[in-house]
Amino acid sequence: MKFKRIKDLREDHDKYQKDIANLLGISQQYYSEYESGKRTIPIQHLITLAKYYNISVDYLIGLSNEKTILKNHKKTS
């Protein structure tokens, strides 16, 4: 599965593959395979990327077009 958004987000933030690979603790080549769809991204890396870019995992993987994360609201009784 190709995750086009991880490449778009990286480029939008003026980062190199090497920068994001370092964030994830993997090689640049390994990260490149995420962007090209040759390798599946583990959930822990998706979570790290979502936190780094301050977006939802759903947006990252294409299940939503909403970038923003909904804040938890305290319930009032």
PyMOL commands that place a pseudoatom at each C-alpha (Angstrom):
pseudoatom trace, name=CA, resn=MET, resi=1, chain=A, elem=C, hetatm=0, pos=[0.000, 0.000, 0.000]
pseudoatom trace, name=CA, resn=LYS, resi=2, chain=A, elem=C, hetatm=0, pos=[1.386, 3.373, -0.999]
pseudoatom trace, name=CA, resn=PHE, resi=3, chain=A, elem=C, hetatm=0, pos=[1.015, 6.207, 1.480]
pseudoatom trace, name=CA, resn=LYS, resi=4, chain=A, elem=C, hetatm=0, pos=[1.308, 9.304, -0.709]
pseudoatom trace, name=CA, resn=ARG, resi=5, chain=A, elem=C, hetatm=0, pos=[0.516, 11.572, 2.209]
pseudoatom trace, name=CA, resn=ILE, resi=6, chain=A, elem=C, hetatm=0, pos=[3.691, 10.721, 4.106]
pseudoatom trace, name=CA, resn=LYS, resi=7, chain=A, elem=C, hetatm=0, pos=[5.730, 12.018, 1.182]
pseudoatom trace, name=CA, resn=ASP, resi=8, chain=A, elem=C, hetatm=0, pos=[3.526, 15.094, 0.767]
pseudoatom trace, name=CA, resn=LEU, resi=9, chain=A, elem=C, hetatm=0, pos=[3.733, 15.909, 4.488]
pseudoatom trace, name=CA, resn=ARG, resi=10, chain=A, elem=C, hetatm=0, pos=[7.495, 15.434, 4.538]
pseudoatom trace, name=CA, resn=GLU, resi=11, chain=A, elem=C, hetatm=0, pos=[7.940, 17.745, 1.562]
pseudoatom trace, name=CA, resn=ASP, resi=12, chain=A, elem=C, hetatm=0, pos=[5.468, 20.304, 2.974]
pseudoatom trace, name=CA, resn=HIS, resi=13, chain=A, elem=C, hetatm=0, pos=[7.632, 20.462, 6.109]
pseudoatom trace, name=CA, resn=ASP, resi=14, chain=A, elem=C, hetatm=0, pos=[10.849, 20.821, 4.053]
pseudoatom trace, name=CA, resn=LYS, resi=15, chain=A, elem=C, hetatm=0, pos=[12.267, 17.574, 5.412]
pseudoatom trace, name=CA, resn=TYR, resi=16, chain=A, elem=C, hetatm=0, pos=[14.413, 14.967, 3.710]
pseudoatom trace, name=CA, resn=GLN, resi=17, chain=A, elem=C, hetatm=0, pos=[13.773, 11.242, 3.852]
pseudoatom trace, name=CA, resn=LYS, resi=18, chain=A, elem=C, hetatm=0, pos=[16.876, 10.997, 6.030]
pseudoatom trace, name=CA, resn=ASP, resi=19, chain=A, elem=C, hetatm=0, pos=[15.339, 13.396, 8.588]
pseudoatom trace, name=CA, resn=ILE, resi=20, chain=A, elem=C, hetatm=0, pos=[12.166, 11.340, 8.965]
pseudoatom trace, name=CA, resn=ALA, resi=21, chain=A, elem=C, hetatm=0, pos=[14.095, 8.074, 8.933]
pseudoatom trace, name=CA, resn=ASN, resi=22, chain=A, elem=C, hetatm=0, pos=[16.165, 9.378, 11.865]
pseudoatom trace, name=CA, resn=LEU, resi=23, chain=A, elem=C, hetatm=0, pos=[12.963, 10.292, 13.710]
pseudoatom trace, name=CA, resn=LEU, resi=24, chain=A, elem=C, hetatm=0, pos=[11.717, 6.732, 13.243]
pseudoatom trace, name=CA, resn=GLY, resi=25, chain=A, elem=C, hetatm=0, pos=[15.078, 5.119, 13.998]
pseudoatom trace, name=CA, resn=ILE, resi=26, chain=A, elem=C, hetatm=0, pos=[15.381, 3.449, 10.601]
pseudoatom trace, name=CA, resn=SER, resi=27, chain=A, elem=C, hetatm=0, pos=[17.555, 3.867, 7.519]
pseudoatom trace, name=CA, resn=GLN, resi=28, chain=A, elem=C, hetatm=0, pos=[16.727, 6.318, 4.742]
pseudoatom trace, name=CA, resn=GLN, resi=29, chain=A, elem=C, hetatm=0, pos=[16.377, 3.376, 2.313]
pseudoatom trace, name=CA, resn=TYR, resi=30, chain=A, elem=C, hetatm=0, pos=[13.898, 1.661, 4.620]
pseudoatom trace, name=CA, resn=TYR, resi=31, chain=A, elem=C, hetatm=0, pos=[11.852, 4.866, 4.902]
pseudoatom trace, name=CA, resn=SER, resi=32, chain=A, elem=C, hetatm=0, pos=[11.989, 5.308, 1.138]
pseudoatom trace, name=CA, resn=GLU, resi=33, chain=A, elem=C, hetatm=0, pos=[10.273, 1.943, 0.821]
pseudoatom trace, name=CA, resn=TYR, resi=34, chain=A, elem=C, hetatm=0, pos=[7.416, 3.258, 2.970]
pseudoatom trace, name=CA, resn=GLU, resi=35, chain=A, elem=C, hetatm=0, pos=[6.884, 6.171, 0.592]
pseudoatom trace, name=CA, resn=SER, resi=36, chain=A, elem=C, hetatm=0, pos=[7.074, 3.969, -2.508]
pseudoatom trace, name=CA, resn=GLY, resi=37, chain=A, elem=C, hetatm=0, pos=[4.705, 1.377, -1.088]
pseudoatom trace, name=CA, resn=LYS, resi=38, chain=A, elem=C, hetatm=0, pos=[7.277, -1.417, -1.165]
pseudoatom trace, name=CA, resn=ARG, resi=39, chain=A, elem=C, hetatm=0, pos=[7.063, -1.833, 2.602]
pseudoatom trace, name=CA, resn=THR, resi=40, chain=A, elem=C, hetatm=0, pos=[4.128, -1.620, 5.003]
pseudoatom trace, name=CA, resn=ILE, resi=41, chain=A, elem=C, hetatm=0, pos=[4.453, 0.978, 7.740]
pseudoatom trace, name=CA, resn=PRO, resi=42, chain=A, elem=C, hetatm=0, pos=[4.165, -0.448, 11.253]
pseudoatom trace, name=CA, resn=ILE, resi=43, chain=A, elem=C, hetatm=0, pos=[1.512, 1.137, 13.457]
pseudoatom trace, name=CA, resn=GLN, resi=44, chain=A, elem=C, hetatm=0, pos=[4.120, 2.514, 15.868]
pseudoatom trace, name=CA, resn=HIS, resi=45, chain=A, elem=C, hetatm=0, pos=[5.693, 4.464, 12.997]
pseudoatom trace, name=CA, resn=LEU, resi=46, chain=A, elem=C, hetatm=0, pos=[2.290, 5.754, 11.873]
pseudoatom trace, name=CA, resn=ILE, resi=47, chain=A, elem=C, hetatm=0, pos=[1.641, 6.985, 15.409]
pseudoatom trace, name=CA, resn=THR, resi=48, chain=A, elem=C, hetatm=0, pos=[5.060, 8.646, 15.576]
pseudoatom trace, name=CA, resn=LEU, resi=49, chain=A, elem=C, hetatm=0, pos=[4.464, 10.395, 12.246]
pseudoatom trace, name=CA, resn=ALA, resi=50, chain=A, elem=C, hetatm=0, pos=[0.972, 11.508, 13.258]
pseudoatom trace, name=CA, resn=LYS, resi=51, chain=A, elem=C, hetatm=0, pos=[2.322, 13.013, 16.471]
pseudoatom trace, name=CA, resn=TYR, resi=52, chain=A, elem=C, hetatm=0, pos=[5.249, 14.630, 14.673]
pseudoatom trace, name=CA, resn=TYR, resi=53, chain=A, elem=C, hetatm=0, pos=[3.020, 16.289, 12.066]
pseudoatom trace, name=CA, resn=ASN, resi=54, chain=A, elem=C, hetatm=0, pos=[0.189, 16.868, 14.590]
pseudoatom trace, name=CA, resn=ILE, resi=55, chain=A, elem=C, hetatm=0, pos=[-2.365, 15.089, 12.418]
pseudoatom trace, name=CA, resn=SER, resi=56, chain=A, elem=C, hetatm=0, pos=[-4.615, 12.086, 12.801]
pseudoatom trace, name=CA, resn=VAL, resi=57, chain=A, elem=C, hetatm=0, pos=[-3.512, 8.613, 11.771]
pseudoatom trace, name=CA, resn=ASP, resi=58, chain=A, elem=C, hetatm=0, pos=[-6.751, 8.426, 9.775]
pseudoatom trace, name=CA, resn=TYR, resi=59, chain=A, elem=C, hetatm=0, pos=[-5.605, 11.370, 7.666]
pseudoatom trace, name=CA, resn=LEU, resi=60, chain=A, elem=C, hetatm=0, pos=[-2.129, 9.915, 7.298]
pseudoatom trace, name=CA, resn=ILE, resi=61, chain=A, elem=C, hetatm=0, pos=[-3.412, 6.634, 5.878]
pseudoatom trace, name=CA, resn=GLY, resi=62, chain=A, elem=C, hetatm=0, pos=[-6.141, 8.200, 3.753]
pseudoatom trace, name=CA, resn=LEU, resi=63, chain=A, elem=C, hetatm=0, pos=[-9.250, 7.264, 5.751]
pseudoatom trace, name=CA, resn=SER, resi=64, chain=A, elem=C, hetatm=0, pos=[-10.080, 10.916, 6.376]
pseudoatom trace, name=CA, resn=ASN, resi=65, chain=A, elem=C, hetatm=0, pos=[-9.460, 14.223, 4.680]
pseudoatom trace, name=CA, resn=GLU, resi=66, chain=A, elem=C, hetatm=0, pos=[-9.423, 16.016, 8.043]
pseudoatom trace, name=CA, resn=LYS, resi=67, chain=A, elem=C, hetatm=0, pos=[-5.872, 16.748, 9.160]
pseudoatom trace, name=CA, resn=THR, resi=68, chain=A, elem=C, hetatm=0, pos=[-6.736, 17.975, 12.603]
pseudoatom trace, name=CA, resn=ILE, resi=69, chain=A, elem=C, hetatm=0, pos=[-7.010, 15.806, 15.657]
pseudoatom trace, name=CA, resn=LEU, resi=70, chain=A, elem=C, hetatm=0, pos=[-10.172, 16.256, 17.666]
pseudoatom trace, name=CA, resn=LYS, resi=71, chain=A, elem=C, hetatm=0, pos=[-9.407, 17.242, 21.216]
pseudoatom trace, name=CA, resn=ASN, resi=72, chain=A, elem=C, hetatm=0, pos=[-10.920, 15.211, 24.013]
pseudoatom trace, name=CA, resn=HIS, resi=73, chain=A, elem=C, hetatm=0, pos=[-13.663, 17.183, 25.640]
pseudoatom trace, name=CA, resn=LYS, resi=74, chain=A, elem=C, hetatm=0, pos=[-14.444, 16.717, 29.299]
pseudoatom trace, name=CA, resn=LYS, resi=75, chain=A, elem=C, hetatm=0, pos=[-17.940, 15.475, 29.853]
pseudoatom trace, name=CA, resn=THR, resi=76, chain=A, elem=C, hetatm=0, pos=[-20.046, 17.610, 32.115]
pseudoatom trace, name=CA, resn=SER, resi=77, chain=A, elem=C, hetatm=0, pos=[-22.675, 15.902, 34.206]
for i in range(1, 77): cmd.bond("trace and resi %d" % i, "trace and resi %d" % (i + 1))
show_as sticks, trace
zoom trace
